[in-house]
Amino acid sequence: MNVARLNFSHGTHESHGAIIKMIRQVEKEMHTTIGMIQDLQGPRIRIGDLTREIPVKKGQKIMVVPESDFNDEMKNTIPCQYEELYKDVKKGHHILIADATIDLKITGIKGNTVLTVVEVGGTIKTHKGINVPGASLRAPSITQKDKKDALFGIAQKVPYIAMSFVKNGQEVREFRQYMLKYTKTPPAIVAKIERPEAIKNIKGIIEEVDVIMVARGDLGTECDAQQVPILQKDLIAACIAAEKPVIVATQMLESMITNRRPTRAEVSDVANAVFDHTDATMLSGESASGAYPIEAVSMMSTTIQAAEDSKYDVAGCPPNAPRMDGEELCSIINSRNIGAVVCNNVPVETIASLCALRQRLPIFVLAKNGLIREKLSLYRGVYAFETIPQLLKQVSGLSGKNNKNSILLYTKKAYSIEKMSAIHLTKLLK
């Protein structure tokens, strides 16, 4: 595992603080770097508090009311945490509950009550997610709860913070400005792409954000599911061109929530995300609440490694190489005996540019700043170290592999080709 996700849709500041403390203790004990993403809840539309499960059958009439107007004595009624749902939906829209396993068709609006008929039944449970495809919800991407949670994340010095249900670049810009009121170095922002509005405005979002997450769960509910694989490829390509990391998330090994082994389709899905050149793949329920979290992480890791070691993870300089000297660097790497890239005293932006070239070479970075190391943990093929000996240990481990005996040394001033020698590199890095 390279990065831990902290889901602020659940838990308290105290419980998340304990997890952050534990992660940083593990970092020290294992002499490694683990990044963190604080995942804000956002304007997630959810079923309100229920003291019991509510079964619904096809053809049954169900009323959806604001949570503040709900009580347990109401029959054929469910509460919604989003109090203004009735203002944003229309007759004919569908209310999809629990990842679209339950489908309520809206038949009308009466005051603040949404009238529906059940098209696909099931059991409605407390706090399950709601999607309304086709509806333009006015709820802002950052809620008051999110703002409080963000301040907690800033205090904890988390390297990444994720915005849920982003609609446009302006929302990202406004959120960054909010954080800048409280810190000069806010966490890098991850935009979760979950809505059609985000796809429509993706250029502006990528320009403003630091990282993109292809959040396929809600995206596949809000859009046609058959479009999700295409959108995934398009989003990854756009991020590489913009030199921004990209994460593929949701239902990657979903069956491992209850089963020790994944389906073959799930394993293929993970591998294909690697072949698409994503920076990272993410587990959700598999590791958060599943019965086999360790096995799920292990399966994800070994699948990624197998995909990267295969002939199908094709290296090659992308069309319109992101860097001005990208094509030249790709040519050098492909024509010379280069086994790794080593970066010393270069900004994160330069490392991002090198990473975007997708050359199947490890990029070793010397970075004394712990926050920078945590940020770099999300970049594909990038390994950051605090000390020269730690870095050289990894470089030495490459000696003799694939007959590679040189490195591409990238410094603040320029790049050069150097011998893969611990003594030689020590002199250059000091």
For each residue, the residues with C-beta under 8 A, 3 or more apart:
1: 4 34 297 301
2: 34 35 280 377 378
3: 34 35 36 37 160 280 377 378
4: 1 19 23 34 35 36 37
5: 36 37 39 162 282 284
6: 11 16 19 20 36 37 38 39 158
7: 10 11 39 288
8: 11 16 38 39 40 41 146 149
9: 39 41 44
10: 7
11: 6 7 8 15 16
12: 15 16
13: 16 17 149 152
14: 17 18
15: 11 12 18 19
16: 6 8 11 12 13 19 20 38 152
17: 13 14 20 21 152 156
18: 14 15 21 22
19: 4 6 15 16 22 23
20: 6 16 17 23 24 36 156 158
21: 17 18 24 25
22: 18 19 25 26
23: 4 19 20 26 27 34 36
24: 20 21 27 28 34
25: 21 22 28 29
26: 22 23 29 30 32 34
27: 23 24 30 31 32 33 34
28: 24 25 31
29: 25 26
30: 26 27
31: 27 28 390
32: 26 27
33: 27 370 373 374 376 377 384
34: 1 2 3 4 23 24 26 27 374 377
35: 2 3 4 159 160 374 375 376 377 378
36: 3 4 5 6 20 23 158 159 160 374
37: 3 4 5 6 158 159 160 161 162 190 378
38: 6 8 16 149 150 153 156 158 160 161 162 187
39: 5 6 7 8 9 162 164 192
40: 8 142 146 149 150 161 162 163 164
41: 8 9 44 143 145 146 149 164
42: 141 142 143 146 163 164 165 192
43: 82 137 139 140 141 143 164 165
44: 9 41 81 129 164 165
45: 80 81 82 85 129 130 131 132 137 139
46: 80 81 82 127 128 129 130
47: 50 78 79 80 81 97 124 125 126 127 128 129 130
48: 67 70 78 79 80 81 126 127
49: 67 79 126 127
50: 47 53 54 78 79 124 125 126 127
51: 72 126
52: 72
53: 50 123 124 125 126
54: 50 78 123 124
55: 121 122 123 124
56: 60 62 102 104 118 121 122 123 124
57: 60 118 121
58: 118 119 120 121
59: 117 118
60: 56 57 76 117 118 121
61: 76 107 115 116 117 118
62: 56 76 77 78 104 116 117 118
63: 74 76 77 78 113 114 115 116
64: 77 78 79 80 85 95 104 113 114 116
65: 69 70 74 77 78 79 80 112 113 114
66: 69 70 79 80 83 84 85 86 112
67: 48 49 70 79 80 81 83
68: 83
69: 65 66 79 112
70: 48 65 66 67 74 77 78 79
71: 74
72: 51 52
73:
74: 63 65 70 71 77
75:
76: 60 61 62 63
77: 62 63 64 65 70 74
78: 47 48 50 54 62 63 64 65 70 124
79: 47 48 49 50 64 65 66 67 69 70
80: 45 46 47 48 64 65 66 67 83 85 114 130
81: 44 45 46 47 48 67
82: 43 45 46 85 130 137 139
83: 66 67 68 80 112
84: 66 87 88 138 139
85: 45 64 66 80 82 88 89 114 132
86: 66 89 109 111 112 113 114
87: 84 138
88: 84 85 132 135 136 137 138
89: 85 86 93 95 106 109 114 132 135
90: 93 106 109 135
91: 106 107 108 109
92: 105 106
93: 89 90 105 106 132 133 134 135
94: 103 104 105 106 119 132 133 134
95: 64 89 103 104 105 106 114 116 130 131 132
96: 99 100 102 103 104 130 131 132 133 221
97: 47 100 101 102 103 104 122 124 128 129 130
98: 101 102 122 124 125 128 129
99: 96 129 217 221
100: 96 97 103 131 221
101: 97 98 120 122
102: 56 96 97 98 118 120 121 122 124
103: 94 95 96 97 100 118 119 120
104: 56 62 64 94 95 96 97 116 117 118 119
105: 92 93 94 95 116 117 118 119
106: 89 90 91 92 93 94 95 109 114 115 116
107: 61 91 115 116 117
108: 91 115
109: 86 89 90 91 106 113 114 115
110: 113 115
111: 86
112: 65 66 69 83 86
113: 63 64 65 86 109 110
114: 63 64 65 80 85 86 89 95 106 109
115: 61 63 106 107 108 109 110
116: 61 62 63 64 95 104 105 106 107
117: 59 60 61 62 104 105 107
118: 56 57 58 59 60 61 62 102 103 104 105 121
119: 58 94 103 104 105
120: 58 101 102 103
121: 55 56 57 58 60 102 118
122: 55 56 97 98 101 102
123: 53 54 55 56
124: 47 50 53 54 55 56 78 97 98 102 128
125: 47 50 53 98 128
126: 47 48 49 50 51 53
127: 46 47 48 49 50
128: 46 47 97 98 124 125
129: 44 45 46 47 97 98 99 218
130: 45 46 47 80 82 95 96 97
131: 45 95 96 100 218 221 222
132: 45 85 88 89 93 94 95 96 135 137
133: 93 94 96 221 222 223
134: 93 94
135: 88 89 90 93 132
136: 88 197
137: 43 45 82 88 132
138: 84 87 88
139: 43 45 82 84 143 165
140: 43 143 171
141: 42 43 163 164 165 166 167 171 175
142: 40 42 146 147 150 163 171 174 175 178
143: 41 42 43 139 140 146 147
144: 147 148
145: 41 148 149
146: 8 40 41 42 142 143 149 150 163
147: 142 143 144 150 151 178
148: 144 145 151 152
149: 8 13 38 40 41 145 146 152 153
150: 38 40 142 146 147 153 154 161 175 178 179
151: 147 148 154 155 182
152: 13 16 17 148 149 155 156
153: 38 149 150 156 158 161 187
154: 150 151 157 158 179 182 183 186 187
155: 151 152
156: 17 20 38 152 153
157: 154 371
158: 6 20 36 37 38 153 154 161 187
159: 35 36 37 187 188 371 374 375 377
160: 3 35 36 37 38 187 188 189 190 210 211 375 378
161: 37 38 40 150 153 158 179 186 187 188 189 190
162: 5 37 38 39 40 189 190 191 192 213
163: 40 42 141 142 146 166 171 172 175 189 190 191 192
164: 39 40 41 42 43 44 141 192 194
165: 42 43 44 139 141 192 194 195 198 218
166: 141 163 171 172 191 192 193 194 195 198 205 209
167: 141 171 195 197 198 201
168: 171 172 197 198 201 204 205
169: 172 173 201 204 205 206 207 208 209
170: 173 174 204 208
171: 140 141 142 163 166 167 168 174 175
172: 163 166 168 169 175 176 189 191 205 208 209
173: 169 170 176 177 208
174: 142 170 171 177 178
175: 141 142 150 163 171 172 178 179 189
176: 172 173 179 180 186 189 208
177: 173 174 180 181
178: 142 147 150 174 175 181 182
179: 150 154 161 175 176 182 183 186 187
180: 176 177 183 184 186
181: 177 178
182: 151 154 178 179 186
183: 154 179 180 186
184: 180
185: 371
186: 154 161 176 179 180 182 183 189
187: 38 153 154 158 159 160 161 179
188: 159 160 161 210 211 375
189: 160 161 162 163 172 175 176 186 208 209 210 211
190: 37 160 161 162 163 209 210 211 212 213 247
191: 162 163 166 172 198 205 208 209 211 212 213
192: 39 42 162 163 164 165 166 213 215
193: 166 198 199 202 205 212 213 214 215 219 231 235
194: 164 165 166 198 215 217 218 219 222
195: 165 166 167 198 199 218 219 222
196: 199 200 222 223
197: 136 167 168 200 201
198: 165 166 167 168 191 193 194 195 201 202 205
199: 193 195 196 202 223 231
200: 196 197
201: 167 168 169 197 198 204 205
202: 193 198 199 205 206 235 238
203: 206 207 238
204: 168 169 170 201 207 208
205: 166 168 169 172 191 193 198 201 202 208 209 212
206: 169 202 203 209 212 238 239 242 244
207: 169 203 204 242
208: 169 170 172 173 176 189 191 204 205
209: 166 169 172 189 190 191 205 206 212 244
210: 160 188 189 190 244 245
211: 160 188 189 190 191 244 245 246 247 378
212: 190 191 193 205 206 209 235 238 239 244 245 246 247
213: 162 190 191 192 193 246 247 249 282
214: 193 219 231 232 235 236 246 247 248 249 278
215: 192 193 194 218 219 249 250
216: 219 220 228 232 248 249 250 251
217: 99 194 220 221 249 250 251 284
218: 129 131 165 194 195 215 221 222 250
219: 193 194 195 214 215 216 222 223 228 231 250
220: 216 217 223 225 228 250
221: 96 99 100 131 133 217 218
222: 131 133 194 195 196 218 219
223: 133 196 199 219 220 227 228 231
224: 227 228
225: 220 228
226: 229
227: 223 224 230 231
228: 216 219 220 223 224 225 231 232
229: 226 232 233
230: 227 233 234
231: 193 199 214 219 223 227 228 234 235
232: 214 216 228 229 235 236 248 273 276
233: 229 230 236 237 276
234: 230 231 237 238
235: 193 202 212 214 231 232 238 239 246
236: 214 232 233 239 240 246 248 276 277 278
237: 233 234 240 241 277
238: 202 203 206 212 234 235 241 242
239: 206 212 235 236 242 244 245 246 279
240: 236 237 243 246 277 318 322 356 358
241: 237 238 318 320 322 356
242: 206 207 238 239 322
243: 240 322 323 349 352 353 355 356
244: 206 209 210 211 212 239 352
245: 210 211 212 239 279 280 352 355 378 379 380
246: 211 212 213 214 235 236 239 240 278 279 280
247: 190 211 212 213 214 278 279 280 281 282 378
248: 214 216 232 236 252 273 276 278 280 281 282
249: 213 214 215 216 217 252 281 282 284
250: 215 216 217 218 219 220 282 284
251: 216 217 254 266 284
252: 248 249 266 269 270 273 281 282 283 286 300
253: 256 262 266 267 270 283 286 296 299 300
254: 251 257 266 285 286
255: 258 259 262 263 266
256: 253 259 260 261 262 266 286 290 292 295 296 299
257: 254 285 286 289 290 291 292
258: 255 290 291
259: 255 256 262 292
260: 256 292 295
261: 256 295 299
262: 253 255 256 259 266 267 296 299
263: 255 266 267
264: 267 268
265: 268 269
266: 251 252 253 254 255 256 262 263 269 270
267: 253 262 263 264 270 271 299 303
268: 264 265 271 272
269: 252 265 266 272 273
270: 252 253 266 267 273 274 281 300 303 304 307
271: 267 268 274 275 303 304 306 307 312
272: 268 269 275 276
273: 232 248 252 269 270 276 278 281
274: 270 271 277 278 281 304 307 308 313
275: 271 272 307 312 313 314
276: 232 233 236 248 272 273
277: 236 237 240 274 358 380
278: 214 236 246 247 248 273 274 281 380
279: 239 245 246 247 355 378 379 380
280: 2 3 245 246 247 248 378 380
281: 247 248 249 252 270 273 274 278 300 304
282: 5 213 247 248 249 250 252
283: 252 253 286 287 288 296 297 300
284: 5 217 249 250 251 287 288
285: 254 257 288 289 290
286: 252 253 254 256 257 283 290 292 293 296
287: 283 284 290 293 296 297
288: 7 283 284 285 293
289: 257 285
290: 256 257 258 285 286 287 293 296
291: 257 258
292: 256 257 259 260 286 295 296
293: 286 287 288 290 296 297
294: 297 298
295: 256 260 261 292 298 299
296: 253 256 262 283 286 287 290 292 293 299 300
297: 1 283 287 293 294 300 301
298: 294 295 301 302
299: 253 256 261 262 267 295 296 302 303
300: 252 253 270 281 283 296 297 303 304
301: 1 297 298 304 305
302: 298 299 305 306
303: 267 270 271 299 300 306 307
304: 270 271 274 281 300 301 307 308
305: 301 302 308 309
306: 271 302 303 309 310
307: 270 271 274 275 303 304 310 312 313
308: 274 304 305 313 360
309: 305 306 313
310: 306 307 313
311: 314
312: 271 275 307
313: 274 275 307 308 309 310 360
314: 275 311
315: 358 359 360
316: 330 358
317: 321 326 327 330 331 357 359
318: 240 241 321 322 326 356 357 358
319:
320: 241
321: 317 318 326 327 330 357
322: 240 241 242 243 318 326 353 356 357
323: 243 326 329 353 354 356 357
324:
325: 328 329
326: 317 318 321 322 323 329 330 353 356 357
327: 317 321 330 331
328: 325 331 332
329: 323 325 326 332 333 354 357 408 415
330: 316 317 321 326 327 333 334 357 359
331: 317 327 328 334 335
332: 328 329 335 336 338 408 417
333: 329 330 336 338 357 359 361 408
334: 330 331
335: 331 332
336: 332 333 406 417
337: 403 404 405 406
338: 332 333 341 361 404 406 407 408 417
339: 361 398 399 401 402 404 405 406 407 420
340: 361 362 363 364 395 398 404 407 408 420
341: 338 354 359 361 362 363 364 407 408 409 410
342: 363 364 365 366 391 395 407 408 409 410 418 425 429
343: 346 350 351 354 363 364 365 366 410 411
344: 365 366 409 410 411 412 428 429
345: 366 411 412
346: 343 350 351 365 410 411 412
347: 350 351
348: 351 352 372 375 376
349: 243 352 353
350: 343 346 347 353 354 410
351: 343 346 347 348 354 355 363 365 376 379 382
352: 243 244 245 348 349 355 356 379
353: 243 322 323 326 349 350 356 357
354: 323 329 341 343 350 351 357 363 410
355: 243 245 279 351 352 358 363 379 380 381 382
356: 240 241 243 318 322 323 326 352 353
357: 317 318 321 322 323 326 329 330 333 353 354
358: 240 277 315 316 318 355 380
359: 315 317 330 333 341
360: 308 313 315 381
361: 333 338 339 340 341 381 408
362: 340 341 381 382 383 394 398
363: 340 341 342 343 351 354 355 379 381 382 383
364: 340 341 342 343 383 384 385 391 394 395
365: 342 343 344 346 351 373 376 382 383 384 385 391
366: 342 343 344 345 384 385 387 388 391 429
367: 372 373 376 384 385 386
368: 386
369: 372 373
370: 33 373 374 386
371: 157 159 185 374 375
372: 348 367 369 375 376 384
373: 33 365 367 369 370 376 377 384 385 386
374: 33 34 35 36 159 370 371 377
375: 35 159 160 188 348 371 372 378
376: 33 35 348 351 365 367 372 373 379 382 383 384
377: 2 3 33 34 35 159 373 374 382 384
378: 2 3 35 37 160 211 245 247 279 280 375
379: 245 279 351 352 355 363 376 382
380: 245 277 278 279 280 355 358
381: 355 360 361 362 363
382: 351 355 362 363 365 376 377 379
383: 362 363 364 365 376 394
384: 33 364 365 366 367 372 373 376 377
385: 364 365 366 367 373 388 390 391 394
386: 367 368 370 373 390
387: 366 390 391
388: 366 385 391 392 426 429 430
389: 392 393
390: 31 385 386 387 393 394
391: 342 364 365 366 385 387 388 394 395 429
392: 388 389 395 396 422 425 426
393: 389 390 396 397
394: 362 364 383 385 390 391 397 398
395: 340 342 364 391 392 398 399 407 420 422 425
396: 392 393 399 422
397: 393 394
398: 339 340 362 394 395 401 404 420
399: 339 395 396 405 420
400: 403
401: 339 398 404
402: 339
403: 337 400
404: 337 338 339 340 398 401 420
405: 337 339 399 419 420
406: 336 337 338 339 417 418 419 420
407: 338 339 340 341 342 395 417 418 419 420 425
408: 329 332 333 338 340 341 342 361 415 416 417 418
409: 341 342 344 415 416 417 418 425 428
410: 341 342 343 344 346 350 354 415
411: 343 344 345 346 414 415 416
412: 344 345 346
413:
414: 411
415: 329 408 409 410 411
416: 408 409 411
417: 332 336 338 406 407 408 409
418: 342 406 407 408 409 424 425 428
419: 405 406 407 424 425
420: 339 340 395 398 399 404 405 406 407 425
421: 424 425
422: 392 395 396 425 426
423: 426 427
424: 418 419 421 427 428
425: 342 392 395 407 409 418 419 420 421 422 428 429
426: 388 392 422 423 429 430
427: 423 424 430
428: 344 409 418 424 425
429: 342 344 366 388 391 425 426
430: 388 426 427
